[in-house]
């Protein structure tokens, strides 16, 4: 099975991203199975596991050490992924890297290596934190037209992260329309003082 450790975003950004998704569907008729998954910031690339008990215990222990924290929105971007056999366009909302996100990414990679699970293609120093809005064979021309409009939106640039999520796909490959929200946990209370 495949697992994703991630951070949930606030309701305001969730609602905005779903409005954008519906708009894109109305304009193109193309439904994106990514929209079946709660919008989130992945801590690392998905990884395969055969022991759900150990993975659940790792999830609970890992996130119990973190307090609530803030992240900053950067910009909407289009990523053209032409990695064979996947040919798709990705519209994402980039998140500015901060020390907490970097710490989470590096610590999780290290912990998983102890279980024999190693970094995937995009993990490591160049990992880009983001919230995927759309993923699939979308019309690139139409997405580019939408990009300027999205980046000119007046939205609060700060998101308080309060909750972590573990997504699970029970197959030996990632199937976007067969991922469940398997586990949720609250981060420790945030205190700015």
Secondary structure, 3 states (H helix, E strand, C coil): CEEEEEEECCHHHHHHHHHHHHHHHHHHCCCCHHHHCCCEEECCCCEECCCHHHHHHHHHHHHHCCECEEEEEEEEEEEEECCCCCCEEEEEEEECCCHHHHHHHHHHHHHHHHCCCCCCCCCCCCCCCEEEEEEECCCHHHHHHHHHHHHCCCCCCEEEECEEEEEEECCCCCCHHHEEEEEEEECECCCCC
